[in-house]
Amino acid sequence: MFSIQIVQFFFWFLFLIKPPLVFAQISEWGDCVTPEGVPTLKCLEVIFGNILFIASGLIVLVLFIMFVVGSLKYLTSAGNPESIKKAQGTLKWALIGTLLFVGSYLMLNIIDILFLGGQGKLFKFEIPEF
């Protein structure tokens, strides 16, 4: 019963802090749309960038939820060794996921700085024009 109340509080809290406006488009279309309003293949750059941005946000959200669930399991284990082991497993995998996510981002930034001059070209997706 206690865990259901916590989940309900969490969803009500999210409802209260939600942003007043929601925009589906993260980055602007730019010059990928013709004057007539027809999208070209250049719009795939924007779509791919938006997908990566949203996926990163979802990964962070899932990892945060894993930390919260693992912490609640640990707090409510009441000294039960099996429950403690499950909670530690959840926290361990959440930490491993966080390290992988942050590590991959840092490695891509290091590659960008060392080999591409640190101009952010690695994170800017461009389809070459012929």
C-alpha positions as CSV (number, residue, x, y, z in Angstrom):
1,M,0.0,0.0,0.0
2,F,2.8,2.4,0.9
3,S,4.6,1.9,-2.5
4,I,1.3,2.6,-4.4
5,Q,1.0,5.9,-2.5
6,I,4.6,6.8,-3.5
7,V,4.0,6.1,-7.1
8,Q,0.8,8.2,-7.1
9,F,2.6,11.1,-5.4
10,F,5.4,10.8,-8.0
11,F,2.9,11.0,-10.9
12,W,1.0,13.9,-9.3
13,F,4.3,15.7,-8.8
14,L,5.2,15.2,-12.4
15,F,1.8,16.6,-13.4
16,L,2.4,19.7,-11.3
17,I,5.8,20.5,-12.7
18,K,5.1,19.7,-16.4
19,P,6.0,22.5,-18.8
20,P,3.1,24.7,-19.9
21,L,4.0,24.5,-23.6
22,V,5.1,21.4,-25.5
23,F,6.9,21.6,-28.7
24,A,7.4,18.5,-30.8
25,Q,10.1,20.0,-33.0
26,I,13.4,20.2,-31.1
27,S,15.5,21.9,-33.8
28,E,14.3,24.0,-36.7
29,W,13.9,22.6,-40.2
30,G,16.2,25.3,-41.7
31,D,16.8,25.1,-45.4
32,C,15.7,21.4,-45.9
33,V,12.2,22.5,-46.9
34,T,11.6,24.0,-50.4
35,P,9.7,27.3,-50.7
36,E,6.6,25.3,-51.6
37,G,6.8,23.5,-48.3
38,V,8.0,20.1,-49.6
39,P,10.6,18.4,-47.4
40,T,13.8,17.1,-49.0
41,L,16.3,14.4,-48.0
42,K,18.2,17.1,-46.1
43,C,15.4,16.9,-43.5
44,L,16.7,13.5,-42.4
45,E,19.5,15.4,-40.6
46,V,17.0,17.2,-38.4
47,I,14.9,14.1,-37.8
48,F,18.0,12.0,-36.8
49,G,19.2,14.8,-34.5
50,N,15.7,15.0,-32.9
51,I,15.6,11.2,-32.4
52,L,19.0,11.2,-30.7
53,F,18.1,14.1,-28.4
54,I,14.8,12.4,-27.4
55,A,16.5,9.0,-26.9
56,S,19.1,10.6,-24.6
57,G,16.4,12.2,-22.5
58,L,14.5,8.9,-22.3
59,I,17.7,7.1,-21.2
60,V,18.3,9.6,-18.4
61,L,14.7,9.2,-17.3
62,V,14.9,5.4,-17.2
63,L,18.1,5.5,-15.3
64,F,16.7,7.9,-12.8
65,I,13.6,5.7,-12.3
66,M,15.9,2.7,-11.8
67,F,17.8,4.6,-9.1
68,V,14.5,5.6,-7.4
69,V,13.1,2.0,-7.6
70,G,16.3,0.5,-6.3
71,S,16.5,3.0,-3.4
72,L,12.9,2.3,-2.4
73,K,13.4,-1.4,-2.6
74,Y,16.5,-1.0,-0.4
75,L,14.7,1.2,2.1
76,T,11.7,-1.0,2.4
77,S,13.6,-4.3,2.5
78,A,13.3,-4.5,6.3
79,G,16.5,-6.4,6.7
80,N,15.4,-9.2,4.4
81,P,18.7,-10.4,2.7
82,E,16.9,-11.4,-0.5
83,S,15.2,-8.1,-0.9
84,I,18.4,-6.3,-0.1
85,K,20.2,-8.3,-2.8
86,K,17.5,-7.5,-5.4
87,A,17.7,-3.8,-4.5
88,Q,21.5,-3.8,-4.8
89,G,21.2,-5.5,-8.2
90,T,18.9,-2.8,-9.4
91,L,21.2,-0.1,-8.1
92,K,24.2,-1.8,-9.6
93,W,22.6,-2.0,-13.1
94,A,21.5,1.6,-12.9
95,L,25.0,2.7,-12.0
96,I,26.5,0.6,-14.9
97,G,23.9,2.2,-17.3
98,T,24.8,5.6,-16.1
99,L,28.5,5.0,-16.5
100,L,28.0,3.6,-20.0
101,F,25.9,6.5,-21.0
102,V,28.2,9.2,-19.6
103,G,31.3,7.3,-20.8
104,S,30.1,7.0,-24.3
105,Y,29.3,10.7,-24.4
106,L,32.7,11.6,-23.0
107,M,34.5,9.3,-25.5
108,L,32.7,10.9,-28.4
109,N,33.6,14.4,-27.1
110,I,37.3,13.3,-26.8
111,I,37.3,11.9,-30.3
112,D,35.8,15.2,-31.5
113,I,38.4,17.2,-29.7
114,L,41.4,15.1,-30.7
115,F,40.6,14.2,-34.3
116,L,38.1,16.8,-35.5
117,G,39.4,20.0,-33.8
118,G,36.7,20.3,-31.2
119,Q,34.2,22.1,-33.4
120,G,31.3,19.9,-32.6
121,K,31.2,18.3,-36.1
122,L,30.8,14.8,-34.7
123,F,27.4,15.8,-33.2
124,K,26.2,17.7,-36.2
125,F,24.7,15.4,-38.8
126,E,25.0,16.6,-42.3
127,I,24.1,14.9,-45.6
128,P,26.7,16.0,-48.2
129,E,25.4,17.8,-51.2
130,F,26.5,16.9,-54.7
